[in-house]
């Protein structure tokens, strides 16, 4: 709508990837939020620990928090050689009672019983529409908020508000 209205869109070439998205056939694709458990592992078809092979330190949760982009690139490259799986089979029972694992626990899919396919995926574009601090675009009456917003102009909303 903003583009059709003549507003410029900024920095749409910058894209954020998220390393772990469910990729099992016949299941909905969604971002996997992780438990803080060190027992959660990323493995290849041979069962090898991919974090160990990558040189990325820490558990999967820490790797996503501190090295999300590097992990995404590594998992994409690893997937070119074969399937990448997320293995939650050794996660302690009590962790399945808390979010986010309690969400997976409700599924009929055996997430607790076997590793499952994952893949990195596009999460969102980093660019968007320029707004002021009140969410106003350069087009009077058009406001923008959330992930569609690129940045803020030097104007302040309070200076323009009656």
Secondary structure, DSSP 8 states (H G I E B T S, - for coil): -TTTTT--EE-TT-EEEEEEEE--TTS---B----S-TT-EEEETT--BHHHHHT--S-HHHHHHHHHHHHHHHHHHHHHHS-EEEE-TTS-GGGGGSTTHHHHHTSSS-TTTS-EEEEEEEEEES-EEEE-TTSB-SSTT-B--GGGEEEE-S--HHHH--
